[in-house]
Amino acid sequence: MTFFVFVSFAIGGILFPNFSLDNVVSDEIAEPLKTEPPNVLMILVDDLKPALGCYGDSHAKTPNIDALARRGTRFELAYCNQAVCAPSRFSLMLGSHSTTTGLYGLGSQLRQVVPDAVTIPQYFSRHGYRTESLGKIFHIGHGNLGDPESFDVDHFHEKVIEYLDPASTDGGQLTREEAYFTNQQLGNIRALPRGAAFEAPETIDEGYADGRVAAETIKRLEQAKQRLVTDKQPFFIAAGFARPHLPFSAPKKYWDLHDPEKLPMPNYEEFPVGSPEAAHKRGGEINNYKPVPTDREMPDPLKRELIHGYYASVSYVDAQIGKVISALDRLGLAENTIVVLWGDHGFHLGDLGIWTKHTNYEQANRIPIMFSGPGVRVDSRTRQLAESVDIYPTLCALAGLPKPDVPQRLDGVSLATVLSDPDQRVREHAYHAYPKRKLGRAIRTDRYRLVEWAKHNGSGGGIDYELYDYQNDPLEKENLADKRPEVLKELKAILASYPSPVTRAKKKKK
């Protein structure tokens, strides 16, 4: 049995638009290793929105992800539960919304807040799996140390912020984002230099962290096969890739795949008409990179270069993931391995005048999620709304494990029935949230999004609402909260059915 869940990734070597999976898979494919229960390979990719060929992006060069998508079913309307790294990954691993746990921030400490929680790998470990992690799985940085308790084997740590050109770091100095992601000088960030927003050196794939994570993942798969033969122990391997997270550091050959003059520039760069100030964002993470101006509007040539860097980084990641999947096939493991591929959140590329994530808008929250394997419709897509929290119960169902009975509240639902019949429906909306001065909680249906901005952590002010109609206004140009009272009322009633959000994470006693 084999299942694939895709959400964001990459492969090595030069890629071409007509590339197929046949180009990656080795000629030496082993006989399928028939064992029970199925193994799990979970692939996490940072900052990947559906800028992929299989999602209809004609500018993307992602042949390996596209080929993987043809093996199964992709979710056209999949959403993260909070558009920032640490909380999004907590939501995935716990199956719980941030508004359930109070794990809202980059520096949140999982075991201080929910000490007895059982994460996905812990649950699989309790059912006999050997669990391992490589690269960016939990967020490590900004005072956060991840969650070593989740895995049986010591974490294979790699860089998120990485440069090869000394000019990118003012001659090798510690930059702001490097400090954040290595938990150095956290009280002195503004005194550090800004690192480059992008670089494109001539280097091999393993010159950057994602190439090394792919290589090590392949080694772990080879070792896992040996254990399957000798000990019959199934594996759960989580491999995390950093690109297309800033900086857009990728080998030059992936930049060369794209003509920057043909890449899409933002169509609408103003805040939505009638939108509340609580929803707005300017600057933020992007300001920690040079040559981004912090005192004036970004010039068009720089916008184009940043967009070029994002697409190049996606192509680089696509290549690395292709290597991993090729190895899975070559080793004869694919027939009995659940592969999960997931992007932690989306990414603004200048739309609404916003860059990176940290909003409740579509570009920051929509993600690619795909599944493939036995019982999953091949070369299919579904408009079933899906959330990151759904992956926990879905994996358990696909692996034949008991329905999770764990200390934390599981907010996700199993999508397994949808994978065999894409027309089935197990939820009618998706939920997500983002905390700023106010807490914004959102309901996304197949047509509308409601966002309620209300008091959070003692903040003042009244309640603000946003309502967007994606059938008639996909660019979110106008807030319709005052013009569609009947829709607003209906979605507010759905939101009211959710438990009151936890306002701040407090340490719980065991």
Secondary structure, 3 states (H helix, E strand, C coil): CCEEEECCCEECCCCCCCCCHHHCCCCCCCCCCCCCCCEEEEEEECCCCCCCHHHCCCCCCCHHHHHHHCCEEEEEEEECCCCCHHHHHHHHHHCCCHHHHCCCCCCCCHHHHCCCCCCHHHHHHCCCCEEEEEECCCCEECCEECCHHHCCCCCECCCCCCCCCHHHHCCCCCCHHHHHHCCCCCCCHHHCCCEECEECCCCCHHHCHHHHHHHHHHHHHHHHHHHHHHCCCCEEEEEEECCCCCCEECCHHHHCCCCHHHCCCCCCCCCCECCCHHHCCCCHHHHHEECCCCCCCCCHHHHHHHHHHHHHHHHHHHHHHHHHHHHHHHCCCHHHEEEEEEECCCCEECHHHCEECCCCCHHHHEEEEEEECCCCCCCEEECCCEEHHHHHHHHHHHHCCCCCCCCCCCCCCCCHHHHHCCCCCCCCCEEEEEECCCEEEEEECCCEEEEEEECCCCCCCCCEEEEEECCCCCCCCECCCCCCHHHHHHHHHHHHCCCCCCCCCCCCCC
